[in-house]
Amino acid sequence: MTNKANAQDKGNRAETKSGGKKLTLIIASAVLLLGAGGGGAAWYMMSRTQDGAQPQARQEPPVFVNLETFTVNLVSEHGDQHLQTNLTLKMESPSAADLIKLHMPEVRNRVLLLLSSKAASQIAGVDGKKKLASELLAEIKQPSGEGSPTHAVQSVLFTSFVIQ
């Protein structure tokens, strides 16, 4: 029985040694994999800031300014026609929105003059509306006076558009 017990004892030691080697190999592989992943992430982050790319700043939500309803007579083609529209301005910042609100009478005057210079056929289609929006944007961006900056408007949006 001693030979048999010695053989079993040697078998158990061999299993323990091979089990310990497997566990050591698994732990070493996991540590190596985590180290490589961390090193890769650090390299990626460092290379982005060194290339001159700034870390992305938190982007501010857009600021919208609703204008009162505009009702204008259009250039006569086939009798009297009217345009009734609502506009919303997308501004670059809250301070730009405050500035345009201070100059709202001038802005409304510019918009009214531009809208009343159009014929219904010029602005009835989608392309006409897009062109009108770009013309309105250029008109609204104009400085309010000499030496004052242009208004920081990103886009002009139609929220209603009715031709009668």
DSSP file with accessible surface (Angstrom, degrees, kcal/mol):
  #  RESIDUE AA STRUCTURE BP1 BP2  ACC     N-H-->O    O-->H-N    N-H-->O    O-->H-N    TCO  KAPPA ALPHA  PHI   PSI    X-CA   Y-CA   Z-CA
    1    1 A M     >        0   0  196      0, 0.0     4,-2.8     0, 0.0     5,-0.2   0.000 360.0 360.0 360.0 -27.3    0.0    0.0    0.0
    2    2 A T  H  >  +     0   0  106      2,-0.2     4,-2.7     1,-0.2     5,-0.2   0.884 360.0  49.2 -65.2 -37.9    2.8    2.4    0.5
    3    3 A N  H  > S+     0   0  133      2,-0.2     4,-2.1     1,-0.2    -1,-0.2   0.901 113.4  47.3 -65.9 -40.8    3.8    2.2   -3.1
    4    4 A K  H  > S+     0   0  153      2,-0.2     4,-2.2     1,-0.2    -2,-0.2   0.907 113.5  47.5 -66.2 -42.0    0.2    2.8   -4.1
    5    5 A A  H  X S+     0   0   52     -4,-2.8     4,-2.6     1,-0.2    -2,-0.2   0.900 111.7  51.0 -66.1 -40.5    0.0    5.7   -1.6
    6    6 A N  H  X S+     0   0   88     -4,-2.7     4,-2.5     2,-0.2    -1,-0.2   0.895 109.6  50.1 -64.1 -39.6    3.2    7.2   -2.8
    7    7 A A  H  X S+     0   0   64     -4,-2.1     4,-2.0     2,-0.2    -2,-0.2   0.913 112.7  46.4 -65.4 -41.6    2.0    7.0   -6.4
    8    8 A Q  H  X S+     0   0  136     -4,-2.2     4,-2.3     2,-0.2    -2,-0.2   0.905 111.9  51.8 -66.6 -39.7   -1.2    8.7   -5.5
    9    9 A D  H  X S+     0   0   67     -4,-2.6     4,-2.0     1,-0.2    -2,-0.2   0.927 110.4  47.6 -63.7 -41.9    0.7   11.4   -3.5
   10   10 A K  H  X S+     0   0  141     -4,-2.5     4,-2.1     1,-0.2    -1,-0.2   0.894 110.9  52.5 -65.4 -38.4    3.0   12.0   -6.5
   11   11 A G  H  X S+     0   0   32     -4,-2.0     4,-2.2     2,-0.2    -2,-0.2   0.909 109.2  49.0 -64.1 -41.1   -0.1   12.3   -8.8
   12   12 A N  H  X S+     0   0   92     -4,-2.3     4,-2.3     1,-0.2    -1,-0.2   0.898 110.9  50.3 -66.3 -39.8   -1.7   14.8   -6.5
   13   13 A R  H  X S+     0   0  137     -4,-2.0     4,-2.6     2,-0.2    -2,-0.2   0.900 110.0  50.4 -65.3 -39.1    1.5   16.9   -6.4
   14   14 A A  H  X S+     0   0   59     -4,-2.1     4,-2.5     2,-0.2     5,-0.2   0.911 111.6  47.9 -65.3 -41.5    1.8   16.9  -10.2
   15   15 A E  H  X S+     0   0  133     -4,-2.2     4,-2.6     2,-0.2     5,-0.2   0.910 112.4  49.4 -65.2 -40.6   -1.9   18.0  -10.5
   16   16 A T  H  X S+     0   0  102     -4,-2.3     4,-2.4     2,-0.2    -2,-0.2   0.926 112.1  48.2 -65.3 -41.7   -1.3   20.8   -8.0
   17   17 A K  H  X S+     0   0  144     -4,-2.6     4,-2.2     2,-0.2    -2,-0.2   0.934 114.7  44.2 -65.0 -45.6    1.9   21.9   -9.8
   18   18 A S  H  X S+     0   0   59     -4,-2.5     4,-2.2     2,-0.2    -2,-0.2   0.891 114.2  50.5 -70.2 -34.4    0.1   22.0  -13.2
   19   19 A G  H  X S+     0   0   38     -4,-2.6     4,-2.3    -5,-0.2    -2,-0.2   0.909 111.1  49.1 -66.7 -39.5   -3.0   23.7  -11.7
   20   20 A G  H  X S+     0   0   33     -4,-2.4     4,-2.4    -5,-0.2    -2,-0.2   0.890 110.2  51.0 -67.3 -37.3   -0.7   26.3  -10.1
   21   21 A K  H  X S+     0   0  154     -4,-2.2     4,-2.5     2,-0.2    -2,-0.2   0.908 110.2  49.6 -66.3 -40.1    1.1   26.9  -13.4
   22   22 A K  H  X S+     0   0  143     -4,-2.2     4,-2.6     2,-0.2    -2,-0.2   0.927 111.7  47.9 -64.0 -44.9   -2.2   27.3  -15.2
   23   23 A L  H  X S+     0   0  104     -4,-2.3     4,-2.6     2,-0.2     5,-0.2   0.926 112.7  48.4 -63.1 -42.2   -3.5   29.8  -12.6
   24   24 A T  H  X S+     0   0   96     -4,-2.4     4,-2.6     1,-0.2     5,-0.2   0.914 112.0  49.8 -64.0 -41.4   -0.2   31.8  -12.8
   25   25 A L  H  X S+     0   0  116     -4,-2.5     4,-2.4     2,-0.2    -2,-0.2   0.914 111.3  48.6 -64.2 -41.3   -0.3   31.8  -16.6
   26   26 A I  H  X S+     0   0  113     -4,-2.6     4,-2.4     2,-0.2    -2,-0.2   0.937 113.4  46.7 -65.2 -45.8   -4.0   33.1  -16.5
   27   27 A I  H  X S+     0   0   96     -4,-2.6     4,-2.6     2,-0.2     5,-0.2   0.936 113.0  49.0 -64.2 -44.0   -3.1   35.8  -14.0
   28   28 A A  H  X S+     0   0   55     -4,-2.6     4,-2.5    -5,-0.2    -1,-0.2   0.916 111.6  49.7 -63.4 -40.5    0.0   36.9  -16.0
   29   29 A S  H  X S+     0   0   65     -4,-2.4     4,-2.7    -5,-0.2    -1,-0.2   0.920 111.2  49.0 -64.1 -42.3   -2.0   37.0  -19.2
   30   30 A A  H  X S+     0   0   48     -4,-2.4     4,-2.6     2,-0.2     5,-0.2   0.924 112.3  47.6 -64.7 -43.3   -4.8   39.1  -17.7
   31   31 A V  H  X S+     0   0   98     -4,-2.6     4,-2.5     2,-0.2    -2,-0.2   0.927 113.4  48.4 -64.0 -42.6   -2.3   41.6  -16.2
   32   32 A L  H  X S+     0   0  134     -4,-2.5     4,-2.4    -5,-0.2    -2,-0.2   0.924 112.4  48.4 -63.3 -43.1   -0.4   41.8  -19.5
   33   33 A L  H  X S+     0   0  130     -4,-2.7     4,-2.4     2,-0.2    -2,-0.2   0.924 112.8  47.3 -65.1 -44.0   -3.7   42.3  -21.4
   34   34 A L  H  X S+     0   0  136     -4,-2.6     4,-2.6     2,-0.2     5,-0.2   0.903 112.2  50.7 -64.5 -40.1   -4.9   45.0  -19.0
   35   35 A G  H  X S+     0   0   49     -4,-2.5     4,-2.6    -5,-0.2    -2,-0.2   0.918 110.8  48.2 -64.1 -42.1   -1.5   46.8  -19.2
   36   36 A A  H  X S+     0   0   69     -4,-2.4     4,-2.5     2,-0.2    -2,-0.2   0.918 112.4  49.2 -66.2 -40.5   -1.5   46.8  -23.0
   37   37 A G  H  X S+     0   0   46     -4,-2.4     4,-2.3     2,-0.2    -2,-0.2   0.931 113.3  46.3 -64.3 -44.0   -5.1   48.1  -23.0
   38   38 A G  H  X S+     0   0   42     -4,-2.6     4,-2.5     2,-0.2    -2,-0.2   0.912 112.9  49.7 -65.1 -41.7   -4.3   50.9  -20.6
   39   39 A G  H  X S+     0   0   43     -4,-2.6     4,-2.6    -5,-0.2    -2,-0.2   0.913 111.1  49.5 -64.2 -41.3   -1.1   51.8  -22.4
   40   40 A G  H  X S+     0   0   38     -4,-2.5     4,-2.4     2,-0.2    -2,-0.2   0.916 111.4  48.8 -64.1 -42.1   -3.0   51.9  -25.7
   41   41 A A  H  X S+     0   0   57     -4,-2.3     4,-2.4     2,-0.2     5,-0.2   0.919 112.1  48.7 -65.0 -42.2   -5.7   54.2  -24.3
   42   42 A A  H  X S+     0   0   54     -4,-2.5     4,-2.6     2,-0.2     5,-0.2   0.926 111.5  49.6 -63.9 -43.1   -3.0   56.5  -22.8
   43   43 A W  H  X S+     0   0  181     -4,-2.6     4,-2.6     2,-0.2     5,-0.2   0.926 111.0  50.0 -60.7 -44.2   -1.2   56.7  -26.1
   44   44 A Y  H  X S+     0   0  121     -4,-2.4     4,-1.7     1,-0.2    -2,-0.2   0.933 113.1  45.2 -61.4 -46.2   -4.4   57.5  -27.9
   45   45 A M  H  X S+     0   0  118     -4,-2.4     4,-1.5     1,-0.2    -1,-0.2   0.907 114.5  48.2 -66.3 -40.6   -5.3   60.3  -25.5
   46   46 A M  H  X S+     0   0  103     -4,-2.6     4,-1.9    -5,-0.2    -2,-0.2   0.901 109.8  51.8 -68.1 -39.6   -1.8   61.8  -25.5
   47   47 A S  H  X S+     0   0   23     -4,-2.6     4,-1.4    -5,-0.2    -1,-0.2   0.857 107.0  54.4 -68.6 -31.2   -1.5   61.7  -29.3
   48   48 A R  H  <>S+     0   0  103     -4,-1.7     5,-1.0    -5,-0.2    -1,-0.2   0.912 112.3  41.7 -69.2 -40.8   -4.9   63.5  -29.7
   49   49 A T  H ><5S+     0   0   74     -4,-1.5     3,-0.8     1,-0.2    -2,-0.2   0.819 113.3  53.5 -78.7 -26.4   -3.9   66.4  -27.4
   50   50 A Q  H 3<5S+     0   0  142     -4,-1.9    -1,-0.2     1,-0.2    -2,-0.2   0.786  97.3  65.5 -77.5 -25.3   -0.3   66.7  -28.9
   51   51 A D  T 3<5S-     0   0  133     -4,-1.4    -1,-0.2    -5,-0.2    -2,-0.1   0.453 122.4-102.3 -76.0   3.1   -1.6   66.9  -32.4
   52   52 A G  T < 5S+     0   0   51     -3,-0.8     2,-0.5     1,-0.3    -3,-0.1   0.384  79.9 137.1  91.9  -5.0   -3.2   70.3  -31.5
   53   53 A A      < -     0   0   44     -5,-1.0    -1,-0.3     1,-0.0    -2,-0.1  -0.659  49.1-139.1 -77.0 123.3   -6.7   68.9  -31.2
   54   54 A Q        -     0   0  153     -2,-0.5     3,-0.1    -3,-0.1    -5,-0.0  -0.551  26.5 -98.5 -79.0 146.0   -8.2   70.3  -28.2
   55   55 A P        -     0   0   90      0, 0.0     2,-0.1     0, 0.0    -1,-0.1  -0.409  56.1 -91.9 -60.2 140.5  -10.3   68.1  -26.0
   56   56 A Q        -     0   0  181      1,-0.1     2,-0.2    -3,-0.1     3,-0.1  -0.374  41.1-139.0 -63.3 126.8  -13.9   68.7  -26.9
   57   57 A A        -     0   0   89     -2,-0.1     2,-0.3     1,-0.1    -1,-0.1  -0.497  35.6 -86.3 -78.9 156.0  -15.5   71.4  -24.8
   58   58 A R        -     0   0  210     -2,-0.2     2,-0.3     1,-0.1    -1,-0.1  -0.468  49.5-127.9 -65.1 122.4  -19.0   70.9  -23.6
   59   59 A Q        -     0   0  178     -2,-0.3    -1,-0.1     1,-0.1    -3,-0.0  -0.600  17.8-126.3 -81.3 132.7  -21.2   72.2  -26.4
   60   60 A E        -     0   0  125     -2,-0.3     3,-0.1     1,-0.1    -1,-0.1  -0.471  27.9-107.2 -73.1 145.7  -23.8   74.8  -25.4
   61   61 A P        -     0   0   86      0, 0.0    -1,-0.1     0, 0.0     0, 0.0  -0.387  46.5 -92.6 -68.9 152.9  -27.4   74.1  -26.4
   62   62 A P        -     0   0   72      0, 0.0     2,-0.5     0, 0.0    30,-0.1  -0.278  33.4-137.9 -66.4 153.3  -28.7   76.3  -29.2
   63   63 A V  E     -A   91   0A  35     28,-1.1    28,-3.4    -3,-0.1     2,-0.4  -0.956  17.9-162.9-113.8 128.2  -30.5   79.5  -28.4
   64   64 A F  E     -A   90   0A 100     -2,-0.5     2,-0.5    26,-0.2    26,-0.2  -0.909   7.8-161.6-115.2 140.6  -33.6   80.3  -30.4
   65   65 A V  E     -A   89   0A   6     24,-2.5    24,-3.1    -2,-0.4     2,-0.4  -0.983  12.9-148.6-120.4 117.8  -35.3   83.7  -30.7
   66   66 A N  E     -A   88   0A 123     -2,-0.5     2,-0.3    22,-0.2    22,-0.2  -0.731  10.7-149.9 -85.7 133.1  -38.9   83.7  -31.9
   67   67 A L        -     0   0   12     20,-2.8    20,-0.3    -2,-0.4     3,-0.1  -0.745  25.5-101.0 -98.4 151.1  -40.0   86.8  -33.9
   68   68 A E        -     0   0  146     -2,-0.3    19,-0.3     1,-0.2    -1,-0.1  -0.227  56.9 -73.7 -63.8 161.7  -43.6   88.0  -33.9
   69   69 A T        -     0   0   59     17,-0.1     2,-0.5     1,-0.1    17,-0.2  -0.257  44.8-146.1 -60.6 138.1  -45.7   87.2  -36.9
   70   70 A F  E     -B   85   0A   1     15,-3.1    15,-2.6    -3,-0.1     2,-0.4  -0.936  16.3-178.6-106.7 129.9  -45.0   89.0  -40.1
   71   71 A T  E     +B   84   0A  86     -2,-0.5     2,-0.3    13,-0.2    13,-0.2  -0.988  16.0 163.5-128.3 118.5  -47.9   89.9  -42.4
   72   72 A V  E     -B   83   0A  12     11,-2.5    11,-2.8    -2,-0.4     2,-0.4  -0.939  40.5-114.3-134.6 154.5  -47.0   91.7  -45.7
   73   73 A N  E     -B   82   0A 106     -2,-0.3     9,-0.2     9,-0.2     2,-0.2  -0.753  37.2-139.9 -81.4 133.9  -48.4   92.4  -49.1
   74   74 A L        -     0   0   12      7,-2.9     7,-0.4    -2,-0.4    45,-0.2  -0.523  34.8 -77.8 -90.1 163.8  -46.5   90.7  -51.8
   75   75 A V  B     -d  119   0B  68     43,-2.6    45,-0.6    -2,-0.2     2,-0.2  -0.409  61.2-106.6 -60.4 130.6  -45.6   92.2  -55.2
   76   76 A S        +     0   0   79      1,-0.2     4,-0.1    -2,-0.1    -1,-0.1  -0.425  57.9 147.0 -70.7 127.1  -48.7   92.0  -57.2
   77   77 A E  S    S+     0   0   74      2,-0.7    -1,-0.2    -2,-0.2     3,-0.1   0.629  84.7   5.9-118.2 -50.4  -48.8   89.4  -60.0
   78   78 A H  S    S-     0   0  164      1,-0.6     2,-0.1     0, 0.0    -2,-0.0  -0.526 126.7 -56.0-135.2  61.5  -52.4   88.3  -60.1
   79   79 A G  S    S-     0   0   40      2,-0.1    -2,-0.7    -2,-0.0    -1,-0.6  -0.390  98.2 -20.6  91.5-173.6  -54.3   90.6  -57.8
   80   80 A D        +     0   0  139     -4,-0.1     2,-0.4    -2,-0.1    -5,-0.1  -0.513  63.3 178.2 -73.6 132.0  -53.5   91.2  -54.1
   81   81 A Q        -     0   0   45     -7,-0.4    -7,-2.9    -2,-0.3     2,-0.3  -0.989   8.5-160.1-133.7 145.9  -51.5   88.5  -52.4
   82   82 A H  E     -B   73   0A  71     82,-3.0    82,-2.8    -2,-0.4     2,-0.4  -0.907   7.5-149.5-126.1 151.7  -50.4   88.4  -48.8
   83   83 A L  E     -BC  72 163A   0    -11,-2.8   -11,-2.5    -2,-0.3     2,-0.5  -0.983  10.4-175.4-119.7 129.9  -47.7   86.5  -46.9
   84   84 A Q  E     +BC  71 162A  91     78,-2.9    78,-2.7    -2,-0.4     2,-0.3  -0.993  20.8 157.8-123.4 122.1  -48.1   85.6  -43.2
   85   85 A T  E     -BC  70 161A   0    -15,-2.6   -15,-3.1    -2,-0.5     2,-0.4  -0.983  33.3-145.7-144.6 152.5  -45.1   83.9  -41.7
   86   86 A N  E     - C   0 160A  46     74,-1.6    73,-2.7    -2,-0.3    74,-1.2  -0.969  21.2-161.6-116.3 138.3  -43.4   83.3  -38.4
   87   87 A L  E     - C   0 158A   1     -2,-0.4   -20,-2.8   -20,-0.3     2,-0.4  -0.907   9.2-164.2-120.3 147.9  -39.6   83.2  -38.1
   88   88 A T  E     -AC  66 157A   9     69,-2.6    69,-3.0    -2,-0.4     2,-0.5  -0.998  13.7-146.1-127.9 134.2  -37.3   81.8  -35.5
   89   89 A L  E     -AC  65 156A   0    -24,-3.1   -24,-2.5    -2,-0.4     2,-0.7  -0.863   5.2-145.2-101.7 130.8  -33.6   82.8  -35.4
   90   90 A K  E     -AC  64 155A  68     65,-2.6    64,-3.5    -2,-0.5    65,-1.2  -0.864  26.0-160.2 -94.0 118.2  -31.0   80.3  -34.3
   91   91 A M  E     -AC  63 153A   1    -28,-3.4   -28,-1.1    -2,-0.7    62,-0.2  -0.622  24.7-130.4-103.0 158.6  -28.3   82.2  -32.4
   92   92 A E  S    S-     0   0  116     60,-2.0    61,-0.1    -2,-0.2    -1,-0.1   0.770  86.0  -5.9 -76.3 -28.4  -24.7   81.4  -31.5
   93   93 A S  S  > S-     0   0   37     59,-0.3     4,-1.9     1,-0.1    -1,-0.2  -0.983  71.0-101.5-159.1 164.4  -25.0   82.2  -27.8
   94   94 A P  H  > S+     0   0   73      0, 0.0     4,-2.2     0, 0.0     5,-0.2   0.878 121.3  54.9 -61.2 -35.0  -27.3   83.7  -25.2
   95   95 A S  H  > S+     0   0   83      1,-0.2     4,-2.1     2,-0.2     5,-0.1   0.884 106.3  51.3 -67.8 -35.0  -25.4   87.0  -25.3
   96   96 A A  H  > S+     0   0   10      2,-0.2     4,-2.3     1,-0.2    -1,-0.2   0.887 108.8  51.9 -66.6 -36.5  -26.0   87.2  -29.1
   97   97 A A  H  X S+     0   0    2     -4,-1.9     4,-1.9     2,-0.2    -2,-0.2   0.912 109.3  49.4 -65.4 -41.5  -29.7   86.5  -28.5
   98   98 A D  H  X S+     0   0   96     -4,-2.2     4,-1.5     1,-0.2    -2,-0.2   0.906 110.2  51.6 -63.5 -40.3  -29.8   89.4  -26.0
   99   99 A L  H  X S+     0   0   62     -4,-2.1     4,-1.1     1,-0.2    -2,-0.2   0.919 109.4  48.0 -64.7 -42.3  -28.1   91.7  -28.4
  100  100 A I  H  < S+     0   0    0     -4,-2.3     3,-0.2     1,-0.2     7,-0.2   0.863 107.0  57.3 -70.4 -30.5  -30.5   91.0  -31.3
  101  101 A K  H >< S+     0   0  119     -4,-1.9     3,-1.2     1,-0.2    -1,-0.2   0.871 102.7  55.2 -65.6 -33.8  -33.4   91.5  -28.9
  102  102 A L  H 3< S+     0   0  137     -4,-1.5    -1,-0.2     1,-0.2    -2,-0.2   0.827 114.6  39.6 -65.0 -31.2  -32.1   95.0  -28.2
  103  103 A H  T 3X S+     0   0   54     -4,-1.1     4,-2.1    -3,-0.2     3,-0.5   0.085  78.9 124.1-105.6  23.1  -32.1   95.8  -32.0
  104  104 A M  H <>  +     0   0   35     -3,-1.2     4,-3.2     1,-0.2     5,-0.3   0.859  67.8  56.9 -58.9 -39.4  -35.4   94.0  -32.7
  105  105 A P  H  > S+     0   0  101      0, 0.0     4,-2.1     0, 0.0    -1,-0.2   0.931 110.8  44.9 -59.4 -40.3  -37.1   97.1  -34.3
  106  106 A E  H  > S+     0   0   78     -3,-0.5     4,-2.2     2,-0.2    -2,-0.2   0.904 113.8  49.8 -66.7 -41.2  -34.3   97.4  -36.9
  107  107 A V  H  X S+     0   0    0     -4,-2.1     4,-2.3    -7,-0.2     5,-0.2   0.941 111.1  48.4 -63.3 -47.2  -34.3   93.6  -37.5
  108  108 A R  H  X S+     0   0   53     -4,-3.2     4,-2.9     1,-0.2     5,-0.2   0.901 109.7  53.4 -61.2 -40.1  -38.1   93.6  -38.0
  109  109 A N  H  X S+     0   0   90     -4,-2.1     4,-2.4    -5,-0.3    -1,-0.2   0.933 109.5  47.7 -60.4 -46.8  -37.9   96.5  -40.4
  110  110 A R  H  X S+     0   0   41     -4,-2.2     4,-2.1     1,-0.2    -1,-0.2   0.906 113.2  48.2 -60.4 -43.3  -35.2   94.7  -42.5
  111  111 A V  H  X S+     0   0    0     -4,-2.3     4,-3.0     2,-0.2     5,-0.2   0.938 111.4  49.6 -64.6 -46.2  -37.3   91.6  -42.6
  112  112 A L  H  X S+     0   0   58     -4,-2.9     4,-2.4     1,-0.2    -2,-0.2   0.915 110.9  49.5 -60.3 -44.0  -40.5   93.4  -43.6
  113  113 A L  H  X S+     0   0  104     -4,-2.4     4,-0.6    -5,-0.2    -1,-0.2   0.912 114.0  45.4 -62.9 -41.9  -38.8   95.3  -46.4
  114  114 A L  H >< S+     0   0   27     -4,-2.1     3,-0.9    -5,-0.2    -2,-0.2   0.940 113.8  48.3 -67.8 -45.7  -37.3   92.1  -47.8
  115  115 A L  H >< S+     0   0    0     -4,-3.0     3,-1.5     1,-0.2    -2,-0.2   0.905 109.4  52.5 -62.4 -40.6  -40.5   90.1  -47.5
  116  116 A S  H 3< S+     0   0   49     -4,-2.4    -1,-0.2     1,-0.3    -2,-0.2   0.636 100.0  64.0 -74.7  -9.1  -42.6   92.8  -49.2
  117  117 A S  T << S+     0   0   63     -3,-0.9     2,-0.3    -4,-0.6    -1,-0.3   0.442  89.9  90.3 -89.4   1.8  -40.2   92.9  -52.2
  118  118 A K    <   -     0   0   24     -3,-1.5   -43,-2.6    -4,-0.2     2,-0.3  -0.700  67.8-138.0-102.4 150.3  -41.0   89.3  -53.2
  119  119 A A  B >>  -d   75   0B   8     -2,-0.3     3,-1.0   -45,-0.2     4,-1.0  -0.720  28.1-115.5 -97.2 153.5  -43.7   87.9  -55.5
  120  120 A A  H >> S+     0   0    7    -45,-0.6     4,-1.2    -2,-0.3     3,-0.7   0.882 115.3  57.5 -57.5 -38.0  -45.6   84.8  -54.5
  121  121 A S  H 34 S+     0   0   79      1,-0.2     4,-0.4     2,-0.2    -1,-0.3   0.796 102.5  56.0 -65.9 -25.4  -44.2   82.9  -57.4
  122  122 A Q  H <4 S+     0   0   99     -3,-1.0    -1,-0.2     1,-0.2    -2,-0.2   0.790 119.9  27.6 -75.2 -28.1  -40.6   83.6  -56.1
  123  123 A I  H << S+     0   0    2     -4,-1.0    -2,-0.2    -3,-0.7    -1,-0.2   0.360  94.2  91.7-118.8   5.8  -41.2   82.1  -52.7
  124  124 A A  S  < S+     0   0   53     -4,-1.2    -3,-0.1    -5,-0.2    -2,-0.1   0.893  79.0  62.7 -72.6 -39.2  -43.9   79.5  -53.2
  125  125 A G  S  > S-     0   0   42     -4,-0.4     4,-2.1     1,-0.1     5,-0.2  -0.287  93.6-105.9 -85.5 171.2  -41.7   76.5  -53.8
  126  126 A V  H  > S+     0   0   99      1,-0.2     4,-2.5     2,-0.2     5,-0.2   0.913 120.9  51.3 -61.8 -43.5  -39.1   74.8  -51.5
  127  127 A D  H  > S+     0   0  131      1,-0.2     4,-2.4     2,-0.2    -1,-0.2   0.899 109.1  51.4 -62.3 -39.4  -36.2   76.3  -53.4
  128  128 A G  H  > S+     0   0   15      1,-0.2     4,-2.5     2,-0.2    -1,-0.2   0.897 110.0  49.1 -63.7 -38.9  -37.7   79.8  -53.2
  129  129 A K  H  X S+     0   0   59     -4,-2.1     4,-2.6     2,-0.2    -2,-0.2   0.901 110.9  49.9 -68.3 -39.6  -38.2   79.4  -49.4
  130  130 A K  H  X S+     0   0  138     -4,-2.5     4,-2.1     2,-0.2    -2,-0.2   0.922 112.4  47.3 -64.0 -42.0  -34.5   78.3  -49.0
  131  131 A K  H  X S+     0   0  124     -4,-2.4     4,-2.4     2,-0.2    -2,-0.2   0.919 111.9  50.6 -64.8 -42.7  -33.3   81.2  -51.0
  132  132 A L  H  X S+     0   0    2     -4,-2.5     4,-2.9     1,-0.2    -2,-0.2   0.917 108.3  52.8 -61.7 -41.6  -35.5   83.6  -49.0
  133  133 A A  H  X S+     0   0   18     -4,-2.6     4,-2.4     1,-0.2    -1,-0.2   0.909 110.3  47.4 -61.6 -40.8  -34.2   82.1  -45.7
  134  134 A S  H  X S+     0   0   69     -4,-2.1     4,-2.2     2,-0.2    -1,-0.2   0.892 112.5  49.3 -69.4 -36.2  -30.6   82.8  -46.9
  135  135 A E  H  X S+     0   0   47     -4,-2.4     4,-2.2     2,-0.2    -2,-0.2   0.910 111.5  49.5 -67.0 -40.6  -31.5   86.3  -48.0
  136  136 A L  H  X S+     0   0    0     -4,-2.9     4,-3.0     2,-0.2     5,-0.2   0.912 109.1  52.7 -62.5 -41.6  -33.1   86.9  -44.6
  137  137 A L  H  X S+     0   0   38     -4,-2.4     4,-2.3     1,-0.2    -2,-0.2   0.940 110.3  47.0 -59.9 -46.7  -30.1   85.6  -42.8
  138  138 A A  H  X S+     0   0   52     -4,-2.2     4,-0.6     1,-0.2    -1,-0.2   0.901 114.8  47.4 -62.5 -38.8  -27.8   88.0  -44.7
  139  139 A E  H >< S+     0   0   74     -4,-2.2     3,-0.7     1,-0.2    -2,-0.2   0.911 113.3  46.8 -69.9 -42.4  -30.1   90.9  -44.0
  140  140 A I  H 3< S+     0   0    0     -4,-3.0    11,-0.3     1,-0.2    -2,-0.2   0.846 105.6  59.8 -70.9 -33.1  -30.5   90.1  -40.3
  141  141 A K  H 3< S+     0   0   74     -4,-2.3    10,-1.8    -5,-0.2    -1,-0.2   0.696  78.9 114.8 -68.7 -18.5  -26.7   89.6  -39.8
  142  142 A Q  S << S-     0   0   95     -3,-0.7     9,-0.1    -4,-0.6    -3,-0.0  -0.197  79.1-100.0 -54.8 141.6  -26.0   93.2  -40.9
  143  143 A P        -     0   0   42      0, 0.0     7,-0.2     0, 0.0    -1,-0.1  -0.279  22.1-131.5 -61.8 150.6  -24.6   95.4  -38.2
  144  144 A S  S    S-     0   0   18      5,-0.5     2,-0.3     1,-0.1     6,-0.1   0.708  80.9  -9.6 -78.1 -22.2  -27.0   97.7  -36.5
  145  145 A G  S >  S-     0   0   38      4,-0.2     3,-1.7     3,-0.1    -1,-0.1  -0.968  95.4 -56.5-161.7 175.0  -24.8  100.8  -36.8
  146  146 A E  T 3  S+     0   0  205     -2,-0.3    -2,-0.0     1,-0.3     0, 0.0  -0.400 121.9  11.9 -63.1 134.9  -21.3  101.9  -37.7
  147  147 A G  T 3  S+     0   0   88      1,-0.3    -1,-0.3    -2,-0.1    -3,-0.0   0.323  98.7 119.5  82.0  -9.1  -18.7  100.1  -35.7
  148  148 A S    <   -     0   0   42     -3,-1.7    -1,-0.3     1,-0.1     3,-0.1  -0.624  66.8-109.6 -89.3 150.9  -21.1   97.5  -34.3
  149  149 A P        -     0   0   91      0, 0.0    -5,-0.5     0, 0.0    -4,-0.2  -0.273  35.9 -93.4 -74.0 163.5  -20.5   93.9  -35.0
  150  150 A T        -     0   0   91     -7,-0.2     2,-0.3     1,-0.1    -8,-0.2  -0.401  51.0 -96.1 -69.4 152.8  -22.6   91.7  -37.2
  151  151 A H        -     0   0    3    -10,-1.8     2,-1.9   -11,-0.3    -1,-0.1  -0.548  30.6-126.0 -73.8 136.9  -25.4   89.8  -35.5
  152  152 A A        +     0   0   25     -2,-0.3   -60,-2.0   -56,-0.1     2,-0.5  -0.448  51.1 153.0 -86.5  68.0  -24.3   86.2  -34.6
  153  153 A V  E     -C   91   0A   0     -2,-1.9   -62,-0.2   -62,-0.2     3,-0.1  -0.841  27.3-170.8 -99.5 129.9  -27.3   84.5  -36.2
  154  154 A Q  E     -     0   0A  89    -64,-3.5     2,-0.3    -2,-0.5   -63,-0.2   0.854  65.8 -14.1 -86.7 -41.2  -26.6   80.9  -37.4
  155  155 A S  E     -C   90   0A  34    -65,-1.2   -65,-2.6   -18,-0.0     2,-0.5  -0.993  53.0-126.5-159.3 160.5  -29.8   80.3  -39.4
  156  156 A V  E     -C   89   0A  12     -2,-0.3     2,-0.4   -67,-0.2   -67,-0.2  -0.959  28.6-165.4-111.4 127.2  -33.3   81.6  -40.1
  157  157 A L  E     -C   88   0A  72    -69,-3.0   -69,-2.6    -2,-0.5     2,-0.5  -0.938  15.1-137.9-118.0 134.5  -36.1   79.0  -39.6
  158  158 A F  E     +C   87   0A  56     -2,-0.4   -71,-0.2   -71,-0.2     3,-0.1  -0.784  20.1 176.9 -86.5 127.0  -39.7   79.3  -40.9
  159  159 A T  E    S+     0   0A  86    -73,-2.7     2,-0.3    -2,-0.5   -72,-0.2   0.590  75.6   8.4-105.2 -15.1  -42.2   78.1  -38.3
  160  160 A S  E     -C   86   0A  43    -74,-1.2   -74,-1.6     2,-0.0    -1,-0.4  -0.950  62.2-178.1-156.4 152.2  -45.2   79.0  -40.4
  161  161 A F  E     +C   85   0A  43     -2,-0.3     2,-0.4   -76,-0.2   -76,-0.2  -0.815   9.0 168.5-156.5 106.5  -45.6   80.2  -44.0
  162  162 A V  E     -C   84   0A  63    -78,-2.7   -78,-2.9    -2,-0.3     2,-0.5  -0.988  12.9-168.4-129.2 125.4  -48.9   81.1  -45.6
  163  163 A I  E      C   83   0A  50     -2,-0.4   -80,-0.2   -80,-0.2    -2,-0.0  -0.952 360.0 360.0-109.5 128.1  -49.5   82.8  -48.9
  164  164 A Q              0   0  150    -82,-2.8   -82,-3.0    -2,-0.5   -44,-0.0  -0.963 360.0 360.0-126.2 360.0  -53.0   84.0  -49.7
